[in-house]
Amino acid sequence: MKRKLITRITILCAALAGTFSLVAFAMPSLRAPLYDRTVAEAPPAQEVEAAISGAPKAVHIATPAAVKAIYMSSWVAGTPSFRAKLVKIADDTEVNALVIDIKDYTGKIAFEVSDPLLVKAGSAENRVPDMREFIQALHSKNIYAIGRIAVFQDPYYTKIHPELAIKRLSDGGVWKDRKGLSFVDVSEKAYWDYIVALAKESHDIGFDEINFDYIRYPSDGNMKDIRVSTVAGKTKAEVLESFFKYLHDALAPEGIVMSADLFGMTTTNTDDLNIGQQLEKTLPYFDYVAPMVYPSHYPPKFNGWSNPNQHPYDLIKFVMDAAVRRTIATTTPVETIGSERVASTSPQLYTKTSYSAQKMRPWLQDFDYGGNYDVAEVRGQIQATYDAGLTSWMLWDPGNTYTATALKPE
């Protein structure tokens, strides 16, 4: 625990404000030869025809049958000495994928952009000036590159477009959560196009998959003084599903692999948690769904545990069993676009497509919040994922330090 703390302090000092709050629940330059491991087999690759003008065509590798990923912030990705440590974890262990920030909680884009809509916004901070080359280096080692976009939490965009922000009920000003961060209103379709443009450009420079986080309404702060735009006859969950469909219709035809991050309790709750997220309204539109099932984020007495954080294996097994059941089910109490009522049921059920359980790819905890997460805790969560019938997982640590000894050798 002391080792992880010292390392985190070093990273935080070097990266300034570049890491996330632990309750977020939810810099490359290859000047030196950081990578020297050879790959036994060339990665399966597919050239992208719609390449950025004047730049080499991006090459993508196929999604591994079992994705085993760790998260990397844009600040770390832009610091070769730091990112090399995370790449080495992938070199030495079973990790075969990195989740790298494209746009984080600040609203800033981590690399230079060329799409006119993105350029006009002025949101590129270019923290990772060699992002394209870095992804190519990962591909040469058969490491799958997932780009993470924090969607509706965007203080930068709401600053330049306050008319699109969620407002305060009291005076009409821009509402902020308890961390002082503002959100774009989910119903603002002009912003949807901005996100689509960013996803396409990120795919064009080489990201193999685009991961969408903060696809929700706010969850904390002064919720009594919040005003969100309403769409006639639609609930928050229905507006959010419309956004999911818009993303899918715009990006799937381009062959872009997409994943969605959800609150952990979406696997066990069928209501929208007042943030608009429901599992069944997400499944049709994304290739993978990633519930953030961090044990530390579950309330006392959840499933009878006085402190869920003390039961990492049992909690992950319980919540991911629920996720699997709901993913493969053919009926649901959640009405979705295109679903039909199942006659004479109480409670009312609706038809649902049965999806492969492997759509589920949970975010697991590897940070010390409410307890010490070491080998037993991290490995326990991974084993619980397997015991729920799943093959893929991603590890989250906002400090970007991971318990490598919990991971199996390559």
C-alpha positions in Angstrom: 0.0 0.0 0.0 2.9 2.4 0.8 4.5 1.6 -2.5 1.3 2.4 -4.4 0.9 5.7 -2.4 4.4 6.9 -3.1 4.1 6.1 -6.8 0.7 7.9 -7.0 2.2 11.0 -5.3 5.0 11.0 -7.9 2.5 10.7 -10.8 0.2 13.3 -9.4 2.9 15.8 -8.9 4.3 15.4 -12.3 0.9 15.4 -14.0 -0.5 18.3 -12.0 -4.2 18.0 -12.1 -4.3 15.2 -14.6 -5.9 12.4 -12.6 -9.5 11.7 -11.6 -11.2 11.8 -8.3 -11.6 8.3 -6.9 -15.4 8.8 -6.9 -15.4 9.5 -10.6 -17.5 6.4 -11.3 -16.9 7.1 -13.3 1.5 12.1 -23.0 3.3 10.3 -25.9 6.5 11.1 -27.5 8.6 8.2 -28.7 11.9 10.1 -28.6 13.5 7.1 -26.9 13.0 3.5 -27.9 10.5 2.6 -25.2 9.5 -0.7 -26.7 11.7 -3.6 -27.6 9.6 -6.7 -27.2 9.0 -8.6 -30.4 5.6 -10.1 -31.2 5.4 -13.7 -32.1 2.6 -13.2 -34.7 1.7 -10.1 -36.6 -1.5 -8.6 -35.3 -4.6 -9.0 -37.5 -5.0 -5.6 -39.2 -7.4 -3.8 -41.4 -6.6 -0.6 -43.2 -9.0 2.2 -42.9 -9.9 3.8 -46.2 -11.2 7.1 -44.7 -7.8 8.2 -43.4 -7.0 11.7 -42.3 -5.9 13.7 -45.3 -2.1 13.7 -45.7 -1.6 11.2 -42.9 -0.8 7.5 -43.2 -3.8 5.2 -43.1 -4.7 4.0 -39.7 -4.4 0.3 -39.0 -6.6 -1.5 -36.5 -6.3 -4.8 -34.7 -9.2 -7.0 -34.0 -10.9 -7.0 -30.6 -9.3 -9.8 -28.5 -11.7 -12.6 -27.6 -10.9 -11.8 -24.0 -10.0 -8.2 -23.4 -7.8 -7.6 -20.3 -7.2 -3.9 -20.0 -5.8 -1.2 -17.7 -6.7 2.5 -17.8 -4.1 5.2 -18.7 -4.9 8.9 -18.3 -3.9 11.4 -21.1 -1.3 13.0 -18.7 0.4 9.6 -18.3 0.1 8.8 -22.0 1.9 12.1 -22.7 4.8 11.3 -20.4 7.0 8.6 -22.0 8.6 7.5 -18.8 5.3 7.0 -17.1 3.5 5.3 -20.0 6.4 2.9 -20.5 5.6 1.4 -17.1 2.1 0.6 -18.1 3.1 -0.8 -21.4 5.6 -3.0 -19.6 2.7 -4.4 -17.6 1.1 -5.4 -20.9 4.5 -6.8 -22.0 5.0 -8.9 -18.9 1.4 -10.0 -18.0 -1.9 -11.1 -19.4 -3.0 -7.5 -20.0 -3.5 -7.1 -23.7 -5.3 -3.7 -24.0 -5.0 -0.1 -22.8 -7.8 2.3 -22.2 -6.4 5.8 -23.0 -8.2 9.1 -22.4 -9.3 11.0 -25.6 -11.4 13.5 -23.7 -11.4 13.5 -19.9 -13.4 15.2 -17.2 -11.9 18.6 -18.2 -13.4 18.5 -21.7 -10.0 18.8 -23.3 -9.0 16.6 -26.2 -5.7 14.9 -25.7 -4.3 15.3 -29.2 -4.5 17.7 -32.2 -7.6 17.4 -34.3 -8.5 18.2 -37.9 -12.3 17.9 -38.1 -13.6 21.5 -38.6 -16.3 21.0 -35.9 -13.6 20.0 -33.4 -11.1 22.6 -34.5 -13.8 25.3 -34.1 -14.4 24.3 -30.5 -10.8 24.8 -29.7 -10.8 22.0 -27.2 -7.6 20.2 -28.2 -4.9 20.6 -25.6 -2.4 18.2 -27.3 -1.3 16.5 -24.2 -0.2 13.5 -26.3 1.5 15.0 -29.4 2.4 11.6 -30.8 -0.8 9.8 -30.1 -0.9 8.2 -33.6 2.7 6.9 -33.3 2.0 5.7 -29.8 -1.0 3.7 -30.9 1.1 2.3 -33.8 3.7 1.2 -31.3 1.1 -0.5 -29.2 -0.2 -2.3 -32.3 3.3 -3.5 -33.1 3.1 -5.3 -29.8 -0.4 -6.6 -30.4 -1.9 -4.4 -27.7 -5.5 -3.3 -28.3 -6.0 0.5 -28.0 -9.3 1.7 -26.5 -10.0 5.4 -26.5 -12.1 6.8 -23.7 -14.4 9.8 -24.2 -16.0 11.4 -21.1 -19.2 12.6 -22.8 -21.7 14.8 -21.0 -19.4 15.9 -18.2 -17.6 18.7 -20.0 -16.7 22.0 -18.2 -14.8 23.3 -21.3 -17.7 22.9 -23.7 -20.2 24.4 -21.3 -17.9 27.4 -20.9 -17.9 28.2 -24.6 -21.6 27.0 -25.0 -23.4 27.8 -21.8 -26.7 27.6 -23.6 -26.2 23.9 -23.9 -25.4 23.3 -20.3 -27.5 21.9 -17.5 -28.8 24.9 -15.6 -29.5 25.9 -12.0 -33.2 26.1 -11.3 -32.8 29.1 -9.0 -31.2 31.6 -11.4 -30.6 29.9 -14.7 -26.8 29.8 -14.4 -24.7 26.8 -15.3 -25.2 24.1 -12.7 -22.1 22.4 -11.2 -21.7 19.1 -9.3 -20.0 18.8 -5.9 -16.6 18.7 -7.6 -17.4 22.0 -9.4 -17.8 20.3 -12.8 -20.5 21.1 -15.3 -22.5 19.0 -17.7 -23.8 19.4 -21.2 -27.6 18.7 -21.3 -28.2 15.2 -22.7 -30.9 16.4 -25.0 -28.7 18.9 -26.9 -28.3 17.3 -30.3 -25.8 19.8 -31.5 -23.4 18.3 -29.0 -24.2 14.8 -30.2 -22.6 15.7 -33.5 -19.5 17.0 -31.7 -19.1 13.6 -30.0 -19.7 11.7 -33.2 -17.0 13.8 -34.9 -14.5 13.1 -32.1 -15.2 9.4 -32.2 -14.6 9.3 -35.9 -11.4 11.2 -35.8 -10.1 9.1 -32.9 -10.8 6.0 -34.9 -9.1 7.5 -37.9 -5.8 8.0 -36.0 -5.8 4.3 -34.9 -7.9 3.7 -31.8 -9.4 0.2 -32.2 -12.4 0.9 -30.0 -14.2 4.0 -28.6 -15.3 3.8 -25.0 -18.0 6.3 -23.9 -18.1 7.3 -20.2 -20.3 9.9 -18.4 -23.2 9.0 -20.7 -25.7 10.1 -18.1 -27.3 12.9 -16.2 -25.5 14.2 -13.1 -25.7 12.1 -9.9 -24.5 14.4 -7.1 -24.3 18.0 -6.1 -27.3 20.3 -5.3 -29.9 18.2 -7.0 -32.7 20.4 -5.7 -31.4 23.3 -7.7 -30.9 21.5 -11.1 -32.9 22.1 -14.3 -32.5 19.8 -17.3 -34.1 20.3 -20.6 -37.2 18.2 -21.2 -38.3 16.5 -24.4 -42.0 16.3 -24.7 -43.3 12.9 -23.5 -39.8 11.5 -22.8 -38.1 10.4 -19.6 -34.4 10.9 -18.9 -33.8 7.2 -19.8 -35.7 7.6 -23.1 -33.7 10.7 -24.1 -30.4 8.9 -23.3 -31.5 5.9 -25.4 -32.1 8.3 -28.3 -28.5 9.4 -27.9 -27.3 5.9 -27.9 -29.2 5.1 -31.1 -27.8 8.3 -32.7 -24.2 7.2 -31.8 -24.9 3.7 -33.1 -26.4 4.9 -36.4 -23.6 7.3 -37.0 -20.6 5.1 -36.0 -21.5 1.5 -36.5 -21.7 1.8 -40.4 -18.1 3.1 -40.2 -17.0 -0.2 -38.6 -16.2 1.5 -35.3 -16.2 -0.8 -32.2 -18.0 0.9 -29.3 -18.3 0.3 -25.6 -20.4 2.1 -22.9 -19.6 2.7 -19.2 -22.5 2.4 -16.8 -23.0 2.8 -13.1 -22.4 -0.5 -11.4 -25.9 -0.7 -9.9 -27.4 -0.8 -13.4 -26.8 -4.5 -13.3 -29.1 -5.0 -10.3 -31.5 -2.0 -10.6 -34.2 -1.8 -13.3 -35.0 1.9 -12.6 -32.8 4.6 -14.2 -31.1 5.6 -10.9 -32.3 9.2 -11.7 -29.4 9.4 -14.2 -31.1 7.9 -17.2 -29.1 4.7 -17.3 -30.8 1.4 -17.8 -28.9 -1.7 -18.9 -31.6 -2.9 -21.4 -31.6 0.6 -23.1 -27.9 0.3 -23.6 -27.4 -3.2 -24.9 -28.7 -2.8 -28.5 -26.4 0.1 -29.4 -22.9 -0.9 -28.2 -20.6 -3.8 -28.9 -19.6 -4.0 -25.2 -21.1 -2.7 -22.0 -18.8 -1.9 -19.0 -20.5 -1.6 -15.6 -18.3 0.1 -13.1 -18.8 -2.4 -10.4 -16.2 -1.1 -7.9 -17.0 -2.7 -4.5 -16.1 0.6 -2.7 -19.0 2.3 -4.5 -21.8 0.2 -3.2 -23.8 1.4 -0.2 -23.7 -0.2 3.2 -26.1 -3.2 3.5 -26.1 -3.8 -0.2 -27.1 -7.4 -0.6 -26.9 -7.7 3.2 -23.2 -6.8 3.5 -22.5 -4.2 6.1 -19.4 -3.1 4.2 -19.5 -4.3 0.5 -15.9 -3.3 0.1 -14.9 -6.2 2.3 -16.4 -8.7 -0.2 -14.8 -8.0 -3.5 -15.2 -11.6 -4.9 -18.7 -12.1 -3.7 -19.9 -8.7 -4.8 -18.6 -9.0 -8.3 -20.0 -12.5 -8.7 -23.4 -11.3 -7.5 -23.7 -8.2 -9.7 -22.2 -9.8 -12.8 -24.4 -12.8 -12.5 -27.3 -10.4 -12.6 -25.8 -8.6 -15.6 -25.5 -11.9 -17.5 -29.0 -13.0 -16.7 -30.4 -9.7 -18.0 -28.1 -9.7 -21.1 -29.2 -13.1 -22.3 -32.8 -12.7 -21.3 -35.6 -12.5 -24.0 -38.0 -10.4 -21.9 -37.5 -7.5 -19.6 -39.5 -5.1 -17.4 -37.7 -2.2 -19.2 -39.5 -0.8 -22.3 -37.0 0.0 -25.1 -37.2 1.4 -28.6 -38.9 -1.2 -30.7 -39.9 -3.6 -27.9 -43.4 -5.0 -27.6 -45.6 -5.8 -24.7 -45.8 -9.4 -23.6 -49.5 -10.0 -23.1 -51.0 -10.6 -19.7 -48.0 -10.3 -17.4 -47.7 -8.8 -14.0 -45.5 -6.9 -13.7 -45.5 -5.9 -17.4 -42.8 -7.4 -19.5 -41.5 -6.4 -22.9 -39.7 -8.3 -25.7 -35.9 -8.1 -25.8 -33.2 -9.5 -28.0 -31.0 -12.0 -26.3 -27.4 -11.0 -26.5 -24.2 -12.9 -25.8 -23.1 -12.7 -22.2 -19.7 -11.6 -23.6 -21.1 -8.1 -24.2 -20.4 -7.6 -20.5 -16.9 -6.3 -19.7 -16.8 -4.9 -16.2 -14.6 -2.2 -14.8 -12.9 -3.6 -11.7 -11.3 -1.8 -8.8 -7.5 -1.5 -8.3 -7.4 1.6 -6.1 -7.3 1.9 -2.3 -10.6 3.6 -1.5 -12.3 2.4 1.6 -9.8 -0.4 2.0 -6.4 -1.8 0.8 -6.7 -3.3 -2.7 -3.8 -5.7 -3.2 -3.3 -9.1 -4.9 -6.1 -11.0 -3.2 -8.7 -8.2 -3.7 -7.8 -7.6 -7.4 -7.5 -11.3 -8.3 -10.7 -12.1 -6.4 -12.6 -9.7 -8.6 -11.1 -11.1 -11.8 -11.9 -14.6 -10.7 -15.5 -13.6 -9.9 -15.8 -12.2 -13.4 -14.7 -15.6 -14.8 -17.0 -17.5 -12.5 -19.9 -15.4 -13.8 -19.2 -16.8 -17.2 -17.3 -13.8 -18.6 -13.9 -13.5 -20.2 -13.1 -9.8 -20.3 -12.4 -7.1 -17.7 -10.8 -3.7 -17.3 -8.9 -2.4 -14.2 -9.4 1.2 -13.1 -7.0 3.2 -11.0 -7.1 7.0 -11.4 -3.5 7.2 -10.2 -2.5 4.7 -13.0 -0.6 2.4 -10.6 -1.6 -1.2 -10.8 -1.1 -4.3 -8.8 1.0 -6.1 -11.4 1.5 -9.1 -9.1 -2.2 -9.8 -9.2 -1.9 -10.4 -13.0 -0.8 -13.6 -14.6 2.4 -13.7 -16.6 2.0 -13.2 -20.4 
